[in-house]
Amino acid sequence: MRSGAAALLVTALVGGVSWHFLDNLEVRLQEKVGDIVDVRESPLHESAVADAAEKVDRVLFRFEYDHLYQADKYAHSAGQHPDVTVLAVTGETHWQTGVALVLQVTGHGVEIGADGSVIKEGDERICFRLQLGPENDTRDDDIECPTGAAVPVTKDPSLTGIDDRLKSALQSAGSNENAVSAALVGLQLDPAIRQTVGARNGTVGVGLRASQYDCILARITSKGAELWRPAHRQLAPGEMSCTAETALSSAFGKYPH
């Protein structure tokens, strides 16, 4: 009886020590990795992923809208979007090799309480993998972000918000080619914006192009200045040029039917 009782006592002590050890080990593990697990499954993270995913939707829409198919064009287009960084690009074209892109997107997450109040909010960097062709397009959201330097992407200049200043400057310059050129210099536009000026029969034409689809054409006569932004499809590769020559042609101001 005594030996049996002793055995039970030892078993109980060992079990208690083991339970205490395992319990402490579990607490330590939770302290070490609990934050990582909780963050990735938290409402804040899920909200940030959803916000970032909407930005990727806009990137993909632009790919389709601009009829892109080359790897460098995909990367350049994606890099123009706010909060989007291109981490990797492989392949050459959509229909031959297929193109794979890895994007890092800043998503804004918000955790809302049961009463509708904001408990916590913040930005997170979320990564996405896009496989474009050669047969199907696929997308993986919230992947592990790769290490290494981002793909360098030159940001395009922009003509957004300059219409009123441009028209006012051209109105003041009048239909004089040299005065118009001087007026453009005075606007201090981004040097990356391509500028052309020409004159014909008392009319001065101006072409300003910031990127493939960001173009302003202007025509200045004795009656004043007129600005025109051609439609997206008119500016597609192989279509209308964004130059002073076009501003002076019969195509000026005519949208496609």
Protein Blocks (a to p, Z undefined) as FASTA:
>chain_A
ZZmmmmmmmmmmmmmmmmmmmmmmmmmmmmmmmmmmmmmmgmklmmmmmmmmmmmmmmmm
mmmmnopabfklmmmmmmmpghiacfbdedjbfmlnopadddddddddddddfkopafbg
cdddddddddehjkbccddehiacdedjdddddddddfehklmmmmmmmmmnopafklmm
mmmmmnopafklccddddeehiacddddfbfklccdddddfkbccdddddfklmgghiac
ddfklmmmmknopacZZ
